[in-house]
């Protein structure tokens, strides 16, 4: 006699569980789990642009926004700061589900959205899921960094 898990009903259950768990780990196209990496440029203080295989891919940092790149002085500062921070650096972005924004990391800087908020180059998007950068935003505002400074 076989143990209960090895009878035909138990084996079907095990195979079903394995099939479902395997399928659950495969990301669908355009879903969370899409990853892009390379040496990007910045178009403003919260957006990266990757050039790969003759195509351009724009990836806004998830959960944050920055002043337009030409806005004086903060937009210019934010743009130049992000551009200089990623220059020559391999950046990896995991794209959010069914969105064009990404959680991007770079060696030495970590999460680029947190870095931008912490240095006052970007602000939290209203209603960002869980506001993962709220503490960094409070710290930047209290220290009067970047967009929170009195410089005009």
N, C-alpha and C positions, 0 to 999 in steps of 0.2 A: 504494500500500500504506500502511496506517495504522501509526503507531508501536504497539508492543506494548501500552501502557497504554490505547490507544483501540480495540482490537479488542473484540468482544462479550464475551469472557471477562474482559478487563481492565476494561471499563466496569462489568460486574456486580460485580467485586471492589471498585471504587471506590465504587459506589453502596451496597454492603453496609457498607463501612467508614463511610461518611457516615451511614447510617441508624443503625448501632449507636452511633456516637459522639454523635449527636443524642439518641437515647433515653437514653443514660447520663447526660446532663446534666439531664434532667427529673426532679425529685424526686417520688416517689410520695406520696400523701396520708398524713400521719402519720409520714413518714420524715424522716431528716436533711434539712435544707434548709428546713423550715418556719420561718418568721420571724414573730415578733410584736414590735411596737414601739408605744410610747406613753408615757404618764406614769403609771407604776405607784405603788402603795403597797407597804410592806413589812409582812409579818405576823410576821416574826422576823428574825434577823440573816442569814438565807440563803434567804429566800423572797420573791418579788415577786408582786403581784396586779395584773393588768391588767383594767380595766373597759372593754369595747368593745361597742358596739351592743347594750347591755342584757344582755351576758353577762360573767361573771367567769371569768378564766383565771388559775390559780395556777401559777407557774413557779419551782420550787426551783432554786437555782444548782447547776450540775453539778459534782460532785466534792467538795462541801463540805457541812458541816452546822453548825448553831449551836445553842446552848442554847435551850430553849423561851422564848418571849417574856416569860413571867411569872417565869422563874427569876431570883432575886435573887443578886447584882447583875448578873452577866454577860449573862444572857438579855435583861434590860431594856436594858442598854447596847448590846448588839449590835442589837437591834430598832430602838432610837432612832437609832443611827448609820446603819444602812442606810436607814431612812425619811428621815432628814434629807439623806443623800447623794443620793438620787434625787428629792427633792421638786422639782417643777417642771422636771425634766430628762427629755428624750426618751431612753428606754432601748430598746435593740434586743436581742432574745434569739433566738438560733438554737437550735432545739430538737434534742436528741440523737435519734438513730434509735430509733423505737419506744419512746420514754421520755417522761416529762413534764418532765425537767430541761432546762435551757437554759444555753448560754454567753451571758451577758448583758454588754453593754458600754454605757458612758455617757460622754459627752464630759467630758474632764478627769479621769476616774477610770480609764478603760480597762476591763479585764476585772473585773467586780464580784466574782467569786469570789476572784480573786487579791487584790483590794483588801481584802476581808473577812478573808482569811487573814493577809495582811501586817500588818493592824492588830490581830490577835488577837480578832476578833469571830466567827470561824468556824474550824473544824478540818477537816483532810482526812478524807474518807470512807475507811474502811478499804478497801484494794484499788482505789482510784480508778485508772482506766486511765492508767498511766504516771506517776501522781502529778505532774501538771504544775505543782502549786503547792508541791511539797516544799521548794524553796529558800526560798520566802516563809514557810512554816510554821517552818522552822528559824530563820530570822531573827527572827520574832515571838517564838518561845520563848526564844531567846537574849537578846532585849531585854526579855523579861518583859512583853509587851504584852497587854492585854485578858485573855482567859481564862488566860493564862500568868502573870499578875501575882499578887502575894500578897494583893491586896485581897479581902476576904470580908465 
